[in-house]
Amino acid sequence: MSVTAPRVRIQALTPAHAAAARQWAERLGLGEEGEAEFALQLGDEGLQLAELGPDAPGPVRVDFVEGGAAHRRRFGGGAGQMIAKAVGVQPGVRPRVLDATAGLGRDAFVLASLGCEVSLIERQPLIAALLEDGLARATRDPEVAAIVAHMQLLTGNAVALMGAWQGEPPQVIYLDPMFPHRDKSALVKKEMRLFRPLVGDDLDAPALLEAALALASHRVVVKRPRKAPCIDGAKPSYQLEGKSSRYDIYPKKALKG
């Protein structure tokens, strides 16, 4: 059964942003008029994606400077966080990481804030646009600019990009495929409601895992809801389990300083 892609239009929230909004419209092939279920909006706070309609939740944007990113940067537990342990952060070791399912870049930002060099792949063009805008705005904040300098965004199909990778391979590849998340937070629910019609579930997760295992030099890490099955294919050697999620670890060789 084919699913019709939702219609998205571009919207400048003030006249001052009209020219830049038109540039985004041309890049992404979006119209400025007509019926639509979603709007990519550009205003003083940057680029945001909003569902249109009477019961729509608020817009979603990427913000590495304020809000949750700032709180986690300051109080998130540093190298003691489970994601840090999963990718192999340890004294003298800050692996080069490829986050092949970047989404809004939260996990990649945490790893960059710990000193890892992080490449991000996002295949959905609207989400990639939000990420690009968030990274650009972050460069204007002195503290955060030093972190996002460690982040490089790539747009496209992660399986294809990993298969055609040029140069030194990433030491660690991190995957967090879209899945029916059971996180009950209002923020995650809002984002899922926005992104599911645009992204769907990652039905190619086994292909993602296979490509990651072929490319990563040291390990692959897959984030899953805690009770979800492992991705079909190779089985993880071990797991780190938290309250709502877990990390499946596929080691290839030891990370050393």
C-alpha positions in Angstrom: 0.0 0.0 0.0 1.5 3.3 -1.0 1.4 6.2 1.4 1.1 9.7 0.1 3.9 11.9 1.2 2.6 14.8 3.3 2.6 18.2 1.7 5.0 20.8 3.0 5.2 24.5 2.3 7.7 27.2 3.2 6.7 30.1 5.3 8.6 33.3 6.3 7.5 34.3 9.7 8.5 38.0 9.1 9.1 39.9 5.9 12.8 40.2 6.8 13.2 36.4 6.4 11.3 36.2 3.0 14.4 36.1 0.8 16.2 33.5 2.9 12.9 31.4 3.0 12.8 31.5 -0.8 16.3 30.2 -0.9 15.3 27.2 1.3 12.2 26.7 -0.9 14.4 26.4 -4.0 16.9 24.1 -2.4 14.2 21.8 -1.0 11.7 22.1 -3.8 8.9 23.5 -1.6 6.1 25.9 -2.6 5.1 29.0 -0.8 1.3 28.7 -1.4 -1.4 26.0 -1.4 -2.7 23.4 1.0 -0.2 21.7 3.2 0.0 19.5 6.3 3.3 20.9 7.4 5.2 24.2 7.1 9.0 24.8 7.2 9.1 28.2 8.8 11.9 30.7 9.0 11.9 33.4 11.7 14.1 35.1 14.2 14.8 31.9 16.1 15.9 30.0 13.0 14.4 27.3 10.9 11.5 25.2 12.4 9.1 22.6 11.2 5.5 22.9 12.2 2.4 20.8 11.7 -0.5 22.8 10.5 -4.0 22.3 11.8 -6.2 23.0 14.9 -4.7 20.3 17.2 -1.1 20.6 16.0 1.8 20.6 18.6 4.3 23.4 18.6 7.1 23.6 16.1 10.4 21.7 16.3 13.8 23.3 15.7 17.4 22.3 16.4 18.8 24.3 19.2 22.3 23.3 20.5 22.7 26.5 22.6 19.6 26.7 24.9 17.1 24.2 26.4 17.7 20.5 26.7 21.1 20.6 24.9 22.4 23.2 27.3 21.2 21.4 30.3 22.7 18.1 29.2 26.0 19.8 28.3 26.2 21.2 31.8 24.7 18.5 34.0 24.4 15.4 31.8 27.1 13.4 33.5 30.0 13.9 31.0 32.0 10.8 30.2 29.9 8.8 32.7 26.9 8.8 30.4 25.8 5.5 29.0 26.2 6.7 25.4 29.8 7.7 26.2 30.5 4.2 27.6 28.7 2.6 24.6 30.9 4.3 22.0 34.1 3.7 24.0 34.9 7.1 25.5 37.5 6.6 28.2 40.6 8.4 29.5 42.8 9.3 26.6 40.3 7.8 24.1 37.8 10.0 22.1 36.8 7.9 19.1 35.9 9.3 15.6 32.2 8.6 15.4 29.8 8.4 12.5 26.2 9.0 13.6 24.5 7.5 10.6 20.9 8.2 11.7 21.4 11.8 13.0 17.8 13.0 13.4 18.0 16.3 15.4 21.6 15.7 16.3 21.2 15.4 20.1 23.3 12.3 20.6 26.0 13.5 18.1 26.1 16.8 20.0 26.7 15.0 23.3 29.6 13.0 21.8 31.1 16.2 20.3 30.8 17.9 23.6 32.9 15.1 25.1 35.6 15.7 22.5 34.7 13.2 19.8 34.9 14.1 16.1 31.4 13.3 14.8 30.1 13.0 11.3 26.3 13.0 11.0 24.2 11.5 8.2 20.6 12.6 7.8 18.6 11.4 4.8 15.3 13.3 5.3 15.9 16.6 3.6 13.7 18.7 5.9 15.3 17.3 9.1 18.8 17.8 7.5 17.8 21.4 6.9 16.8 21.9 10.5 20.2 20.3 11.5 22.1 22.6 9.1 20.4 25.6 10.5 20.9 24.6 14.1 24.6 24.0 13.5 25.0 27.4 11.8 23.3 29.2 14.7 25.4 27.4 17.2 28.6 28.8 15.6 27.5 32.2 16.9 27.8 31.2 20.6 31.4 31.1 21.7 31.0 28.1 24.1 29.0 26.0 21.7 30.9 27.0 18.6 33.9 25.0 19.9 31.7 21.9 20.2 29.9 22.1 16.8 33.3 22.6 15.2 33.7 18.8 15.8 30.5 18.0 13.9 30.2 17.6 10.1 26.8 17.1 8.5 26.3 14.8 5.4 22.9 14.6 3.7 21.8 11.4 1.9 21.1 7.7 2.2 23.3 6.3 5.0 23.7 2.9 3.5 24.9 4.3 0.2 27.2 6.9 1.8 28.8 4.2 4.0 29.2 1.9 1.0 31.0 4.6 -0.9 33.0 6.0 2.0 36.3 7.7 1.1 39.3 8.2 3.3 39.8 7.0 6.8 36.8 5.0 8.1 35.1 6.0 11.4 36.3 4.1 14.4 32.7 3.8 15.8 29.4 3.9 13.9 26.3 4.8 15.9 22.8 3.9 14.8 19.5 4.9 16.3 16.9 3.8 13.8 13.4 5.3 13.9 11.3 2.9 16.0 8.0 3.1 17.9 9.7 4.8 20.9 8.0 4.2 24.2 9.5 7.4 25.7 6.5 9.2 27.2 8.0 12.7 27.4 5.9 15.4 25.7 8.9 16.5 23.7 9.6 13.1 22.1 5.8 12.6 21.5 5.7 15.9 19.7 8.7 15.1 17.5 7.5 11.7 16.7 4.1 13.1 15.6 5.9 15.5 13.3 8.5 13.2 11.9 6.7 9.9 11.5 4.6 11.1 8.4 7.9 12.4 6.9 10.3 9.6 7.8 8.3 6.5 8.8 10.1 3.6 10.5 13.6 2.6 9.4 12.7 -0.6 7.5 16.2 -0.8 6.2 17.7 -1.1 9.7 19.3 -4.5 8.8 21.0 -3.0 5.8 22.2 -0.1 7.9 23.7 -2.5 10.4 25.4 -4.5 7.7 26.9 -1.4 6.1 28.0 -0.1 9.4 29.7 -3.4 10.4 31.5 -3.4 7.0 32.8 0.2 7.4 33.5 0.8 11.1 37.1 0.0 12.1 36.5 -0.6 15.8 32.8 -1.0 16.8 29.2 -0.4 15.9 26.7 0.8 18.5 22.9 0.5 18.1 20.5 2.4 20.4 17.2 0.6 20.9 14.1 0.9 23.1 15.0 -1.3 26.2 12.6 -4.1 25.4 12.8 -4.0 21.6 14.3 -6.9 19.6 17.8 -6.6 18.2 18.1 -5.6 14.6 18.0 -8.6 12.3 21.5 -9.8 11.3 24.7 -10.1 13.3 24.1 -10.4 17.1 25.6 -7.9 19.5 28.4 -9.1 21.8 27.0 -7.3 24.8 24.5 -4.6 25.8 24.3 -1.6 28.1 20.8 -1.2 29.5 19.1 1.9 30.9 15.6 2.7 32.1 14.0 3.3 28.7 16.7 2.4 26.2 19.7 0.2 25.7 22.8 0.1 23.6 23.7 -3.1 21.6 27.5 -3.2 21.1 29.2 -4.9 18.1 32.9 -4.7 18.8 35.5 -5.4 16.1 38.7 -4.4 17.9 39.7 -2.6 21.1 39.8 1.2 21.2 43.1 2.3 22.6 44.5 5.8 23.5 
